[in-house]
Amino acid sequence: MVNQLYELIMAMDLKEIEKYIKEAMPDALIEIQDLAGDGNHYSAIITSSQFSGKSKIEQHKMVYNSLQGKMGNELHALAIKTKEK
């Protein structure tokens, strides 16, 4: 019961993840997969011209920043792959 309640509170829908990233990077092409089917473990491939000239670390920080503090809270795990457009 407690685990189910925790998952309901903590789970984040992949459309919501996409919405946050799109707000920060309107030109982004985003592919998201729910890795475990639990709404907590996702993989995302994000392609954006905003990544141009930035290191992978900077690109990943841009994605994490776009999630506005949801990472580690509502969103438990997100594997990120970034590409320049």
C-alpha positions as CSV (number, residue, x, y, z in Angstrom):
1,M,0.0,0.0,0.0
2,V,2.7,2.5,1.0
3,N,4.8,1.6,-2.1
4,Q,1.7,2.1,-4.4
5,L,1.0,5.5,-2.8
6,Y,4.7,6.5,-3.1
7,E,4.6,5.6,-6.9
8,L,1.5,7.6,-7.4
9,I,3.0,10.7,-5.7
10,M,6.4,10.3,-7.2
11,A,5.6,9.2,-10.8
12,M,5.9,11.6,-13.6
13,D,4.2,11.1,-17.0
14,L,6.4,11.1,-20.1
15,K,4.2,13.8,-21.7
16,E,4.9,16.0,-18.7
17,I,8.7,15.4,-19.1
18,E,8.4,16.3,-22.8
19,K,6.4,19.5,-21.9
20,Y,9.1,20.8,-19.6
21,I,11.9,20.1,-22.0
22,K,9.9,21.7,-24.9
23,E,9.2,24.8,-22.8
24,A,13.0,25.3,-22.3
25,M,14.0,24.2,-25.8
26,P,11.2,24.8,-28.3
27,D,13.1,23.4,-31.2
28,A,13.9,20.1,-29.5
29,L,13.1,16.7,-31.0
30,I,12.4,14.4,-28.0
31,E,12.1,10.6,-27.8
32,I,11.2,9.3,-24.4
33,Q,10.8,5.6,-23.3
34,D,9.5,4.3,-20.0
35,L,12.2,1.7,-19.3
36,A,10.5,-0.2,-16.5
37,G,6.8,0.6,-17.2
38,D,6.6,2.1,-13.7
39,G,6.5,5.8,-14.6
40,N,9.8,6.3,-12.7
41,H,12.6,5.1,-15.0
42,Y,12.9,6.8,-18.4
43,S,15.3,7.2,-21.2
44,A,15.3,10.3,-23.4
45,I,17.0,11.3,-26.6
46,I,16.9,15.1,-27.1
47,T,18.1,16.8,-30.3
48,S,18.3,20.6,-30.2
49,S,20.2,23.4,-31.9
50,Q,20.7,24.9,-28.4
51,F,23.3,22.2,-27.7
52,S,25.6,23.6,-30.4
53,G,29.0,24.4,-29.1
54,K,28.3,23.0,-25.6
55,S,29.9,20.0,-23.9
56,K,27.9,16.9,-23.1
57,I,27.9,18.0,-19.4
58,E,26.5,21.4,-20.3
59,Q,23.9,19.8,-22.6
60,H,22.7,17.4,-19.8
61,K,22.6,20.3,-17.3
62,M,20.3,22.1,-19.8
63,V,18.0,19.2,-19.8
64,Y,18.0,18.7,-16.0
65,N,17.4,22.5,-15.6
66,S,14.4,22.3,-17.9
67,L,12.8,19.8,-15.5
68,Q,12.6,22.6,-12.8
69,G,13.6,20.5,-9.8
70,K,11.5,17.5,-10.7
71,M,14.5,15.2,-11.1
72,G,15.0,13.2,-8.0
73,N,11.5,14.1,-6.8
74,E,8.6,13.3,-9.1
75,L,11.1,11.9,-11.7
76,H,13.2,9.2,-10.2
77,A,15.6,8.3,-13.1
78,L,16.2,9.7,-16.5
79,A,19.0,8.4,-18.8
80,I,19.8,11.3,-21.2
81,K,21.4,11.2,-24.7
82,T,21.7,14.6,-26.4
83,K,22.4,15.5,-30.0
84,E,23.1,18.8,-31.8
85,K,20.5,19.7,-34.5
